[in-house]
Amino acid sequence: MKLPPSIFALASVIACNNSPDPKLTSTLDTFEAASDPFDSDDGDDQGDPDDSGAPDPGTSAPTTSDGPSGPGESTSADPSDSDPSTDATSDASDITSDSNDVTSADTTNDTLPDETSGDETGPGQCDPPSHSPCDNGTQDPFAAMGLGCDGEVSAQTSKTGATGSFGVRSKFGATATYNTREGSQYAVVGSGLVADLNLETPMGDDNAGPTHCNDKVVGGVDPGAALPAPIDIAKVGGDCVQSPGLVGTGDCSKSIVDQFTKGGSAFDYAELRVVLEVPPGVTALSYDLAFLSAEYPYYFGSTFNDMFIAWLESEKWTGNISFDDSAVAISLSSGFLTLKDDDNASPVFDGTCMRQHAGTPWLTTTARVTPGETITLVFAVFDLADGIIDSYAFLDNFRWGCAADGTPETHPAG
């Protein structure tokens, strides 16, 4: 049944609106002598000796072959760079859940949350392609996210950062909170060594200088005051949805610069980058993420505000697409940082370096795209204001979907 013209007339009027505590001086000395912000000297990343994914000696420097994804990045993912640790020694049915747990997600990739499956995309209606997970046994973080599977949209991938800053997992902690969202594994990228996540914080550990997940990573990338292109921390001069001409002039989200400039410099930068062609009949992309940081609680509210950025280059948007309702990027300052182990009693982080620290639950980001366009996505994590005390992002369940035009959105995953 067709809708009366009055409905469309009504729709046409709708518009889019859109003193820190210093760190230990002796620890800071480990990185103050850095000269070239993109220097990637070889060195050994030290990981968990029980973790078979710990990097081989002498292979910790980032790959630096020039290619379509920009200087300092490889043009394909190297499975040997990943941490194979899965920590899946017990069935999920045996895992004790608490009130902070996120219900296990349906691993099918049907439609995106809040989408409208009848959106027009030209001659036909929005019709996302099907997806079958391809991450069983993989050490490739991109496959673990659900990207580049056989017979699906091809993905040009690259990594920048120290070898030990990338890995895959199937779970984290002693509850179901950080179980997979799609397939059997998810990607991990961090400003510290991924293998360190398996090291449990000692009882009564010093939060100002944690025993674990507190590395100035050998072979790490230190961008300083300017993040790698195409990331541009400057705010655009208006609303990119209402004024498409602003796309390409900076960060449409305006969610990076205020936090970043307080810290001043980025250290131990690690990114996963992918270039994709949007399939016909698709108007949106989505993925799930979680952010965890050992900077909490001691440096909460300070300049040491490690960040996660998901930068999208597309016809509809240039800028960060993962931020909270107050346009705050995912960081210690984000309103999504709700899983806080202040009393050292939450089982969520038992058996990990995040005990006594904090993280977000799984979140879902959705952004609008144009069918047939080529897009670039950069998933980056970095230390801010120093190169110690680490933060990590988990990434999973990338999928195509349908959504009306509008600003990118991030919400707790359903």
C-alpha positions as CSV (number, residue, x, y, z in Angstrom):
1,M,0.0,0.0,0.0
2,K,1.4,3.4,-1.0
3,L,1.5,6.2,1.6
4,P,-0.5,9.4,1.0
5,P,1.4,12.4,-0.3
6,S,0.8,14.2,3.0
7,I,3.1,11.7,4.7
8,F,6.0,12.6,2.4
9,A,5.2,16.3,2.8
10,L,5.6,15.9,6.5
11,A,8.9,14.0,6.2
12,S,10.4,16.7,4.0
13,V,10.4,19.2,6.9
14,I,12.4,16.9,9.2
15,A,16.1,18.1,9.6
16,C,19.2,16.6,11.2
17,N,20.5,18.2,14.4
18,N,22.9,17.5,15.5
19,S,44.8,18.8,37.0
20,P,46.3,15.9,36.1
21,D,48.5,13.7,38.3
22,P,51.9,13.3,36.9
23,K,53.3,9.8,36.3
24,L,56.4,8.4,37.8
25,T,59.4,10.3,36.6
26,S,61.6,7.3,36.4
27,T,59.1,5.6,34.1
28,L,58.7,8.6,31.9
29,D,62.4,8.7,31.2
30,T,62.0,5.6,29.0
31,F,60.5,7.5,26.2
32,E,61.6,11.1,26.5
33,A,64.6,10.5,24.3
34,A,62.5,9.5,21.3
35,S,63.6,11.6,18.3
36,D,61.6,10.5,15.2
37,P,57.9,10.3,15.9
38,F,57.5,7.5,13.3
39,D,60.8,5.7,14.1
40,S,60.2,2.0,14.3
41,D,63.5,0.5,15.6
42,D,63.6,-3.3,15.9
43,G,63.3,-4.8,19.3
44,D,61.9,-7.6,21.2
45,D,58.3,-7.3,22.4
46,Q,58.0,-9.2,25.7
47,G,54.8,-11.2,26.0
48,D,53.2,-13.8,28.1
49,P,55.5,-16.9,28.0
50,D,52.4,-19.1,28.0
51,D,51.0,-17.2,25.0
52,S,51.9,-18.9,21.7
53,G,51.1,-15.7,19.9
54,A,54.0,-13.7,21.5
55,P,56.2,-12.1,18.8
56,D,59.4,-13.7,17.7
57,P,62.6,-11.9,18.8
58,G,63.6,-9.2,16.5
59,T,60.3,-8.9,14.7
60,S,58.6,-6.2,16.7
61,A,59.1,-3.2,14.4
62,P,56.1,-2.3,12.2
63,T,56.1,-3.1,8.5
64,T,56.8,0.1,6.5
65,S,56.2,-0.7,2.9
66,D,54.5,2.1,1.0
67,G,51.2,1.1,-0.6
68,P,47.7,2.3,-1.3
69,S,46.9,2.6,2.4
70,G,49.6,5.2,3.0
71,P,53.2,5.2,4.1
72,G,54.3,3.1,7.0
73,E,51.7,0.4,6.5
74,S,51.7,-3.0,5.0
75,T,49.2,-3.9,2.3
76,S,48.1,-7.1,3.9
77,A,47.7,-8.5,7.3
78,D,50.4,-10.8,8.6
79,P,48.8,-13.6,10.6
80,S,52.1,-14.2,12.5
81,D,51.7,-10.7,14.1
82,S,48.7,-11.8,16.1
83,D,48.4,-13.1,19.6
84,P,46.7,-16.5,19.3
85,S,45.6,-16.6,22.9
86,T,42.0,-17.4,23.3
87,D,41.7,-18.1,27.0
88,A,38.8,-20.4,26.2
89,T,39.7,-23.2,28.7
90,S,36.1,-23.4,29.9
91,D,32.7,-23.5,28.3
92,A,30.7,-20.3,28.3
93,S,28.1,-22.3,30.2
94,D,30.5,-22.6,33.1
95,I,31.3,-18.9,33.2
96,T,29.8,-17.0,36.1
97,S,28.0,-13.8,35.0
98,D,27.3,-10.8,37.1
99,S,25.0,-7.8,36.7
100,N,27.5,-6.1,34.4
101,D,27.4,-8.9,31.8
102,V,26.3,-8.3,28.3
103,T,24.0,-11.0,26.9
104,S,25.6,-13.1,24.3
105,A,24.8,-11.8,20.9
106,D,23.2,-13.6,18.0
107,T,26.1,-14.4,15.7
108,T,24.1,-14.0,12.6
109,N,24.6,-10.9,10.5
110,D,21.0,-10.0,9.6
111,T,20.0,-6.3,9.7
112,L,21.5,-3.5,11.7
113,P,19.9,-2.1,14.8
114,D,17.5,0.8,14.2
115,E,17.6,0.2,10.4
116,T,14.8,0.6,8.0
117,S,14.9,-2.3,5.6
118,G,12.8,-0.6,3.0
119,D,15.2,2.3,2.3
120,E,15.5,3.0,-1.4
121,T,19.0,2.6,-2.9
122,G,18.2,3.3,-6.5
123,P,16.3,0.8,-8.7
124,G,16.0,-1.7,-5.8
125,Q,15.6,-1.6,-2.1
126,C,18.4,-1.9,0.5
127,D,19.6,-5.5,0.5
128,P,22.7,-6.3,2.5
129,P,24.8,-9.3,1.4
130,S,24.9,-12.4,3.5
131,H,27.9,-13.2,5.7
132,S,29.4,-16.4,7.0
133,P,32.1,-16.1,9.7
134,C,35.6,-17.1,8.6
135,D,37.6,-16.7,11.8
136,N,37.7,-20.3,13.2
137,G,41.4,-20.9,14.1
138,T,42.6,-17.7,12.4
139,Q,45.3,-15.4,13.8
140,D,44.3,-12.6,11.3
141,P,42.6,-9.8,13.2
142,F,40.7,-8.7,10.1
143,A,39.1,-12.1,9.6
144,A,38.4,-12.2,13.3
145,M,36.3,-9.0,12.8
146,G,34.4,-10.6,10.0
147,L,36.2,-8.9,7.1
148,G,37.6,-10.3,3.8
149,C,35.9,-13.7,4.1
150,D,35.9,-15.8,0.9
151,G,33.2,-14.9,-1.6
152,E,32.4,-11.7,0.2
153,V,33.6,-8.1,-0.3
154,S,37.3,-8.0,-0.7
155,A,39.3,-6.0,1.8
156,Q,42.6,-4.3,1.4
157,T,44.1,-4.4,4.9
158,S,47.2,-3.1,6.7
159,K,48.6,-2.6,10.2
160,T,50.7,0.1,11.7
161,G,52.4,-0.4,15.1
162,A,54.5,-2.8,17.0
163,T,54.0,-6.4,16.2
164,G,52.9,-7.3,19.8
165,S,50.1,-4.7,19.7
166,F,47.8,-6.9,17.6
167,G,46.1,-10.2,18.3
168,V,42.9,-12.2,18.5
169,R,40.8,-13.6,21.4
170,S,37.7,-15.7,22.0
171,K,36.9,-14.3,25.4
172,F,38.3,-12.2,28.2
173,G,37.9,-12.3,32.0
174,A,35.8,-14.7,34.1
175,T,32.3,-13.8,32.8
176,A,30.5,-13.8,29.5
177,T,30.9,-10.0,29.2
178,Y,33.6,-10.2,26.5
179,N,32.6,-13.3,24.6
180,T,32.6,-13.1,20.8
181,R,30.0,-11.1,18.9
182,E,30.4,-13.0,15.6
183,G,32.1,-16.3,14.8
184,S,34.6,-17.7,17.2
185,Q,37.2,-14.8,17.7
186,Y,37.6,-11.1,17.7
187,A,40.4,-8.7,17.0
188,V,42.5,-6.9,19.6
189,V,44.6,-3.8,19.1
190,G,46.3,-1.9,21.9
191,S,48.9,0.7,23.0
192,G,50.6,-2.1,24.9
193,L,51.4,-5.8,24.3
194,V,48.3,-7.9,23.7
195,A,49.9,-10.9,25.5
196,D,50.0,-8.8,28.7
197,L,46.2,-9.0,28.9
198,N,46.6,-12.5,30.2
199,L,48.7,-11.4,33.2
200,E,46.5,-10.9,36.3
201,T,46.9,-7.7,38.3
202,P,48.4,-8.6,41.7
203,M,46.2,-8.0,44.7
204,G,46.7,-4.5,46.1
205,D,48.7,-3.4,43.0
206,D,49.8,0.2,42.7
207,N,47.4,1.9,40.3
208,A,49.8,4.8,39.7
209,G,52.3,2.3,38.2
210,P,50.6,-1.0,37.4
211,T,52.6,-4.2,37.3
212,H,51.1,-5.4,34.0
213,C,49.8,-3.6,30.9
214,N,52.3,-0.8,31.5
215,D,54.7,-0.8,28.6
216,K,56.6,1.6,26.5
217,V,56.4,-0.8,23.6
218,V,59.7,-1.6,21.8
219,G,59.2,-0.8,18.1
220,G,56.1,1.3,18.8
221,V,55.0,4.2,16.7
222,D,55.0,7.7,18.4
223,P,53.1,10.1,16.1
224,G,53.4,13.1,18.6
225,A,51.0,16.0,17.9
226,A,49.7,14.8,14.5
227,L,48.0,11.4,13.9
228,P,48.6,9.5,10.6
229,A,46.6,10.6,7.6
230,P,43.8,10.7,6.8
231,I,43.0,11.4,10.5
232,D,42.6,15.1,11.0
233,I,41.7,16.1,14.6
234,A,40.5,19.6,13.6
235,K,36.7,20.2,13.9
236,V,34.7,20.9,10.8
237,G,33.0,24.3,10.6
238,G,29.5,23.0,10.9
239,D,27.3,20.0,10.4
240,C,28.4,17.5,7.8
241,V,25.0,15.9,7.4
242,Q,23.2,19.2,6.8
243,S,26.2,20.7,4.8
244,P,27.8,17.9,2.8
245,G,30.4,20.3,1.4
246,L,32.1,20.1,4.8
247,V,33.0,16.4,4.3
248,G,36.8,16.2,3.8
249,T,37.6,19.4,5.8
250,G,38.3,17.8,9.1
251,D,36.6,15.7,11.8
252,C,32.8,15.7,11.2
253,S,32.3,14.3,14.7
254,K,34.2,17.1,16.4
255,S,35.0,14.4,19.1
256,I,38.8,14.2,19.0
257,V,40.5,17.5,19.3
258,D,39.4,18.7,22.7
259,Q,40.6,15.5,24.4
260,F,43.7,15.1,22.2
261,T,45.1,18.7,22.7
262,K,44.9,18.3,26.5
263,G,47.4,15.4,26.3
264,G,49.3,17.0,23.4
265,S,51.1,13.9,22.0
266,A,50.3,10.3,21.0
267,F,52.5,7.4,21.8
268,D,52.5,3.6,21.1
269,Y,50.0,4.2,18.2
270,A,48.6,1.0,16.7
271,E,46.0,0.9,13.9
272,L,44.1,-1.7,11.8
273,R,43.2,-0.1,8.4
274,V,40.9,-1.5,5.8
275,V,39.8,-0.2,2.3
276,L,36.5,-1.6,1.0
277,E,34.0,-1.0,-1.8
278,V,30.5,-0.7,-0.4
279,P,28.2,-3.4,-1.9
280,P,25.2,-2.4,-4.1
281,G,22.0,-2.2,-2.0
282,V,23.8,-1.2,1.2
283,T,23.4,2.2,3.0
284,A,25.3,1.6,6.3
285,L,28.1,-0.3,8.0
286,S,28.3,-1.4,11.6
287,Y,30.7,-3.1,14.0
288,D,31.0,-3.9,17.7
289,L,33.8,-2.6,19.9
290,A,34.9,-2.5,23.6
291,F,37.6,-0.3,25.1
292,L,39.6,-1.1,28.3
293,S,42.3,0.9,30.0
294,A,44.7,0.5,32.9
295,E,44.8,4.3,33.2
296,Y,41.7,4.1,35.3
297,P,41.3,4.9,38.2
298,Y,44.5,6.8,39.1
299,Y,44.7,9.0,35.9
300,F,40.9,9.3,35.4
301,G,40.2,13.0,34.5
302,S,43.8,13.8,33.7
303,T,45.7,14.5,30.5
304,F,46.7,10.8,30.3
305,N,43.4,10.0,28.5
306,D,44.2,7.2,26.1
307,M,41.9,7.0,23.2
308,F,40.2,4.8,20.6
309,I,39.4,6.4,17.2
310,A,37.5,4.8,14.3
311,W,38.1,7.1,11.4
312,L,35.9,6.8,8.3
313,E,36.7,8.3,4.9
314,S,33.5,8.3,2.8
315,E,31.3,10.4,0.6
316,K,29.0,11.1,3.6
317,W,31.5,11.5,6.4
318,T,35.2,12.1,7.2
319,G,36.0,11.7,10.9
320,N,35.6,9.6,14.0
321,I,32.4,7.5,14.0
322,S,32.7,6.0,17.6
323,F,31.7,8.5,20.3
324,D,29.2,8.9,23.0
325,D,26.0,11.0,23.2
326,S,28.1,14.0,24.3
327,A,30.4,13.7,21.3
328,V,33.2,12.4,23.4
329,A,35.5,9.9,21.7
330,I,35.9,6.5,23.3
331,S,38.4,7.0,26.1
332,L,38.6,7.3,29.9
333,S,36.3,10.4,29.5
334,S,33.6,8.5,27.6
335,G,30.3,8.0,29.3
336,F,30.5,4.3,28.1
337,L,33.3,3.5,30.5
338,T,30.9,1.9,33.0
339,L,32.6,-1.4,34.0
340,K,34.8,-0.1,36.8
341,D,36.5,-2.5,39.2
342,D,36.9,0.0,42.0
343,D,36.7,-2.5,44.8
344,N,38.7,-5.2,43.1
345,A,35.7,-7.5,43.4
346,S,34.2,-7.7,40.0
347,P,34.7,-11.1,38.2
348,V,34.5,-9.3,34.8
349,F,38.3,-8.7,34.9
350,D,39.4,-11.7,36.9
351,G,42.6,-13.3,35.6
352,T,43.6,-10.3,33.5
353,C,45.7,-7.1,33.8
354,M,42.4,-5.1,33.9
355,R,41.6,-6.1,37.4
356,Q,41.3,-2.9,39.5
357,H,40.8,-1.0,36.2
358,A,38.0,-0.3,33.8
359,G,36.4,-0.8,30.4
360,T,33.2,-0.4,28.4
361,P,30.8,-3.2,27.6
362,W,30.4,-4.2,24.0
363,L,29.2,-1.2,22.0
364,T,27.8,-1.0,18.4
365,T,28.7,1.8,16.0
366,T,26.6,2.4,12.9
367,A,27.6,4.8,10.1
368,R,25.9,5.7,6.8
369,V,27.6,5.0,3.4
370,T,26.8,5.2,-0.3
371,P,26.3,2.1,-2.4
372,G,29.3,1.5,-4.7
373,E,31.7,4.0,-3.1
374,T,35.2,3.0,-1.9
375,I,35.7,3.8,1.8
376,T,38.6,3.7,4.3
377,L,38.3,2.7,7.9
378,V,41.1,3.2,10.4
379,F,40.7,1.6,13.9
380,A,43.4,3.2,16.1
381,V,44.4,3.0,19.8
382,F,47.1,5.1,21.4
383,D,48.6,6.3,24.7
384,L,48.0,10.1,25.2
385,A,50.6,12.3,26.9
386,D,53.0,9.5,27.6
387,G,53.9,6.0,26.4
388,I,53.1,3.9,29.4
389,I,50.0,2.4,31.1
390,D,48.1,0.8,28.3
391,S,44.7,0.7,26.7
392,Y,43.1,-1.8,24.3
393,A,40.2,-2.1,21.9
394,F,38.3,-5.3,21.0
395,L,36.7,-5.3,17.6
396,D,34.2,-7.8,16.1
397,N,31.1,-8.3,14.0
398,F,31.7,-6.0,11.1
399,R,28.6,-6.1,8.8
400,W,26.7,-4.2,6.1
401,G,23.2,-3.0,6.6
402,C,20.5,-0.3,6.0
403,A,19.9,3.0,7.7
404,A,18.5,6.4,6.8
405,D,21.0,9.3,6.4
406,G,22.2,10.9,9.7
407,T,25.1,11.2,12.1
408,P,27.0,8.0,13.1
409,E,25.7,6.5,16.3
410,T,27.3,4.3,19.0
411,H,25.2,2.5,21.6
412,P,25.6,-0.4,24.0
413,A,25.3,-3.6,22.0
414,G,22.0,-5.4,22.1
